Amino acid sequence: MLFKAIASAAVIFCFVTPAVATVQPGDWTAEQERLLADAEATLADNPNDADAMIWKGRRLGYLGRNDEAIAILDAGERLHPDDARFARHIGHRFISLRRYRDAQSAFSRAAALSAHLPDQVEPDGLPNTAGTPVSTLKGNIWYHLGFAHYLQGEFTASARAYAGAAALAHNADAAAAALYWLYLSLRRAGDDGAAQEVLARVDARWAPIENGIYQELALCFRGQVDCDAILTRARAAQGVEYATPAYGIAVHRLLAGDGTGARMLFEEIIAREAGRPFGRLAAEMELQLLPQ
């Protein structure tokens, strides 16, 4: 079958020691506004510079100013049509706006532009506690292309894209995230055998910096971690730290045949989380797919 080959794709990386979380001083929004002002000043001094345009777009996106972000990134892509980074970040902003078909188109464009190039580490705009970037440009393109398909219920296509992301994974963080979504995509596409092979590749010894929740959810799906404990901990948090694990537990219920329990948790996610973390967007999609 098609996904037997996907499930056997190699993922090679080194183990990473997790960082110790620290409390960041100051107001997050104020800091992002300051960084946006810096990016705008840099762009004013270098109006056609690709890096300067990308960073202004990224900073606008972090502040939720997605239409403005797309406008500057679109202008940058017109000036630098061979630079895949513009389409990659345009696609991310389209996801935030729930324009999933447009996001799919942007990420497909980015994949084509970067296909012949070596991969490169993508600098973090919102650094993790270790200050270590854990993702790459091509990895992010394929990962988010997978999510654009997933949010449209196109699970076979999302599995293909997540397989691409998994093949590019170079550390525990990238592997845990890509394999988690690849597993879900394969299950939703009906290829349970390949999905179980993918799930088996998530190693309990990994120590991700950012994506430990994906590793933990995979172990929960395998029966090695208490799923209820994950949900209890998630309910004490908010934003992505709530929505990501809550969605994982909800879809686990759905795949186990508990449609009622899954619906209740999908509805809880939407009621609790007003922002646009991926778990919230995926919960919206699930409620559209569930029978009324």
C-alpha positions as CSV (number, residue, x, y, z in Angstrom):
1,M,0.0,0.0,0.0
2,L,1.0,3.6,-0.5
3,F,1.5,4.4,3.2
4,K,3.6,1.3,3.9
5,A,6.4,3.1,2.2
6,I,5.6,6.3,4.0
7,A,5.5,4.6,7.4
8,S,9.0,3.1,6.8
9,A,10.7,6.4,5.9
10,A,13.8,7.0,8.1
11,V,14.0,9.7,10.7
12,I,17.6,10.4,11.9
13,F,18.4,12.8,14.6
14,C,20.3,13.3,17.9
15,F,18.6,13.3,21.3
16,V,18.1,16.7,22.9
17,T,18.3,17.7,26.5
18,P,15.2,19.5,27.5
19,A,15.5,23.1,28.6
20,V,14.4,24.4,32.0
21,A,11.5,26.7,31.6
22,T,11.9,30.2,33.0
23,V,9.5,33.0,33.6
24,Q,9.9,35.7,31.0
25,P,9.8,39.3,32.4
26,G,7.7,42.1,31.0
27,D,4.6,42.2,29.0
28,W,4.6,39.9,25.9
29,T,2.5,42.2,23.7
30,A,4.6,45.2,24.5
31,E,7.8,43.2,23.7
32,Q,6.3,42.1,20.4
33,E,5.3,45.7,19.6
34,R,8.9,46.8,20.3
35,L,10.3,44.0,18.0
36,L,7.9,45.0,15.3
37,A,9.1,48.6,15.5
38,D,12.6,47.4,15.2
39,A,11.7,45.3,12.1
40,E,9.9,48.3,10.6
41,A,13.0,50.5,11.1
42,T,15.2,47.9,9.5
43,L,12.9,47.7,6.6
44,A,12.8,51.5,6.2
45,D,16.6,51.4,5.9
46,N,16.5,48.5,3.5
47,P,13.1,48.7,1.7
48,N,13.8,45.8,-0.8
49,D,15.7,43.5,1.5
50,A,14.1,40.0,1.7
51,D,15.0,39.3,5.3
52,A,13.7,42.7,6.5
53,M,10.4,42.1,4.7
54,I,10.0,38.6,6.1
55,W,10.7,39.8,9.7
56,K,8.2,42.6,9.5
57,G,5.6,40.1,8.2
58,R,6.4,37.6,11.0
59,R,6.2,40.2,13.7
60,L,2.9,41.4,12.4
61,G,1.7,37.8,12.4
62,Y,2.7,37.2,16.0
63,L,0.5,40.2,17.0
64,G,-2.5,38.8,15.1
65,R,-2.3,41.4,12.4
66,N,-2.5,38.7,9.7
67,D,-3.9,40.8,6.8
68,E,-1.1,43.3,7.2
69,A,1.4,40.5,7.4
70,I,0.2,38.9,4.2
71,A,0.3,42.3,2.5
72,I,4.0,42.8,3.2
73,L,4.9,39.2,2.5
74,D,3.0,39.3,-0.7
75,A,4.9,42.4,-1.7
76,G,8.2,40.7,-0.8
77,E,7.3,37.6,-2.9
78,R,6.7,39.8,-5.9
79,L,10.2,41.4,-5.4
80,H,11.8,38.0,-4.7
81,P,9.8,35.4,-6.6
82,D,12.3,32.6,-6.1
83,D,12.5,33.0,-2.3
84,A,10.4,30.2,-0.8
85,R,10.3,31.8,2.6
86,F,7.6,34.3,1.5
87,A,5.1,31.7,0.4
88,R,5.9,29.6,3.6
89,H,5.0,32.5,5.9
90,I,2.1,33.6,3.7
91,G,0.7,30.1,4.1
92,H,1.0,30.3,7.9
93,R,-0.9,33.5,8.0
94,F,-3.6,32.1,5.8
95,I,-4.1,29.2,8.3
96,S,-4.5,31.8,11.1
97,L,-7.3,33.4,9.0
98,R,-8.9,30.0,8.3
99,R,-8.2,30.4,4.6
100,Y,-7.0,26.8,4.3
101,R,-7.2,26.4,0.5
102,D,-5.2,29.6,0.1
103,A,-2.7,28.2,2.7
104,Q,-2.4,25.0,0.8
105,S,-1.7,26.9,-2.4
106,A,1.0,29.0,-0.7
107,F,2.7,26.0,0.9
108,S,2.6,24.0,-2.4
109,R,4.3,27.0,-4.1
110,A,6.9,27.1,-1.3
111,A,7.6,23.4,-1.7
112,A,8.2,23.7,-5.4
113,L,10.5,26.7,-5.0
114,S,12.6,25.0,-2.3
115,A,12.6,21.5,-3.8
116,H,16.1,21.8,-5.4
117,L,17.7,23.6,-2.4
118,P,19.4,22.2,0.7
119,D,17.3,22.5,3.8
120,Q,18.2,25.2,6.3
121,V,17.4,25.9,10.0
122,E,14.7,28.5,10.3
123,P,15.4,31.2,12.9
124,D,12.9,31.5,15.7
125,G,10.8,34.6,16.1
126,L,9.4,33.3,19.4
127,P,12.5,31.5,20.8
128,N,12.1,28.4,23.1
129,T,13.6,28.3,26.6
130,A,16.8,26.9,25.3
131,G,17.2,29.5,22.6
132,T,17.7,26.7,20.1
133,P,15.7,26.6,16.8
134,V,14.3,23.2,16.3
135,S,12.7,23.5,12.8
136,T,13.8,24.0,9.3
137,L,12.4,25.8,6.3
138,K,11.5,22.8,4.3
139,G,10.4,20.9,7.3
140,N,8.0,23.7,8.2
141,I,6.7,24.0,4.6
142,W,5.7,20.3,4.5
143,Y,4.5,20.3,8.1
144,H,2.1,23.2,7.5
145,L,1.1,22.0,4.1
146,G,0.0,18.8,5.9
147,F,-2.0,20.9,8.4
148,A,-3.7,22.9,5.6
149,H,-4.9,19.6,4.1
150,Y,-5.8,18.2,7.5
151,L,-8.0,21.2,8.3
152,Q,-10.0,20.5,5.1
153,G,-10.5,16.9,6.0
154,E,-8.1,15.8,3.2
155,F,-6.4,13.2,5.3
156,T,-4.7,11.2,2.5
157,A,-3.1,14.4,1.2
158,S,-2.1,15.5,4.8
159,A,-0.4,12.1,5.3
160,R,1.7,12.6,2.2
161,A,2.8,16.0,3.4
162,Y,3.5,14.9,7.0
163,A,5.5,12.0,5.6
164,G,7.6,14.7,3.9
165,A,8.1,16.6,7.1
166,A,9.0,13.4,9.0
167,A,11.6,12.5,6.4
168,L,13.2,15.9,6.9
169,A,13.1,15.7,10.8
170,H,16.6,16.2,12.2
171,N,15.9,16.2,16.0
172,A,13.4,14.9,18.5
173,D,11.1,18.0,18.3
174,A,10.7,17.8,14.5
175,A,10.2,14.0,14.6
176,A,7.6,14.0,17.5
177,A,5.4,16.7,15.8
178,A,5.6,15.2,12.3
179,L,5.0,11.6,13.4
180,Y,2.1,12.6,15.6
181,W,0.2,14.3,12.8
182,L,1.2,11.6,10.3
183,Y,-0.3,9.0,12.6
184,L,-3.5,10.9,12.9
185,S,-3.7,11.6,9.2
186,L,-3.1,7.9,8.4
187,R,-5.8,6.8,10.9
188,R,-8.3,9.3,9.5
189,A,-7.4,8.1,5.9
190,G,-8.2,4.5,7.0
191,D,-4.7,3.1,6.8
192,D,-4.5,1.8,10.4
193,G,-1.6,-0.6,9.7
194,A,0.7,2.1,8.5
195,A,-0.5,4.4,11.3
196,Q,0.5,1.9,13.9
197,E,3.9,1.6,12.3
198,V,4.3,5.3,12.5
199,L,3.2,5.4,16.1
200,A,5.8,2.8,17.0
201,R,8.6,5.1,15.8
202,V,7.9,7.6,18.6
203,D,10.6,6.9,21.2
204,A,9.9,7.4,24.9
205,R,13.6,8.2,25.4
206,W,13.4,11.4,23.3
207,A,13.7,14.7,25.2
208,P,12.2,17.4,23.0
209,I,12.6,21.0,23.8
210,E,9.3,22.3,22.4
211,N,7.2,19.3,21.3
212,G,7.2,17.0,24.2
213,I,3.4,17.1,24.2
214,Y,3.3,15.3,20.8
215,Q,5.6,12.6,22.2
216,E,3.5,12.3,25.3
217,L,0.2,12.1,23.3
218,A,1.7,9.4,21.1
219,L,2.7,7.4,24.2
220,C,-0.9,7.9,25.5
221,F,-2.2,6.5,22.2
222,R,0.1,3.5,22.7
223,G,-1.3,3.0,26.3
224,Q,2.0,3.9,27.9
225,V,0.9,7.2,29.4
226,D,-2.3,8.1,31.3
227,C,-4.4,10.1,28.8
228,D,-6.7,11.5,31.5
229,A,-3.7,12.9,33.4
230,I,-2.7,14.7,30.2
231,L,-6.1,16.3,29.9
232,T,-6.3,17.2,33.6
233,R,-2.9,19.0,33.3
234,A,-4.0,20.7,30.0
235,R,-7.2,22.1,31.7
236,A,-5.0,24.1,34.1
237,A,-3.4,25.9,31.1
238,Q,-4.6,28.0,28.3
239,G,-3.7,28.8,24.6
240,V,-1.7,26.2,22.8
241,E,-0.7,24.5,26.1
242,Y,-4.4,23.7,26.5
243,A,-5.7,23.3,23.0
244,T,-3.0,21.0,21.7
245,P,-3.3,18.2,24.3
246,A,-7.1,18.6,24.6
247,Y,-7.5,18.1,20.8
248,G,-5.2,15.1,21.0
249,I,-7.3,13.4,23.7
250,A,-10.5,14.3,21.9
251,V,-9.5,12.8,18.6
252,H,-8.1,9.7,20.5
253,R,-11.7,9.3,21.9
254,L,-13.1,9.7,18.4
255,L,-10.8,7.0,17.0
256,A,-11.7,4.7,19.9
257,G,-15.4,5.0,18.9
258,D,-16.4,7.4,21.6
259,G,-18.1,10.0,19.4
260,T,-20.1,11.5,22.2
261,G,-17.0,12.0,24.5
262,A,-15.0,13.4,21.5
263,R,-17.8,15.9,20.6
264,M,-18.0,17.1,24.2
265,L,-14.2,17.8,24.3
266,F,-14.2,19.4,20.9
267,E,-17.0,21.8,22.0
268,E,-15.1,22.5,25.3
269,I,-12.0,23.5,23.3
270,I,-14.0,26.0,21.2
271,A,-15.8,27.3,24.3
272,R,-12.5,27.8,26.2
273,E,-10.1,28.9,23.6
274,A,-10.8,32.1,21.7
275,G,-7.5,32.3,19.9
276,R,-6.3,30.3,16.9
277,P,-4.0,27.6,18.2
278,F,-3.9,24.6,15.9
279,G,-5.9,22.5,18.4
280,R,-8.8,25.0,18.2
281,L,-8.8,25.1,14.4
282,A,-8.7,21.3,14.3
283,A,-11.6,21.1,16.8
284,E,-13.7,23.3,14.5
285,M,-13.0,21.0,11.6
286,E,-14.0,17.9,13.6
287,L,-17.4,19.4,14.6
288,Q,-18.1,20.1,11.0
289,L,-17.3,16.4,10.1
290,L,-19.2,14.8,13.0
291,P,-22.8,13.8,12.2
292,Q,-25.3,16.2,13.7
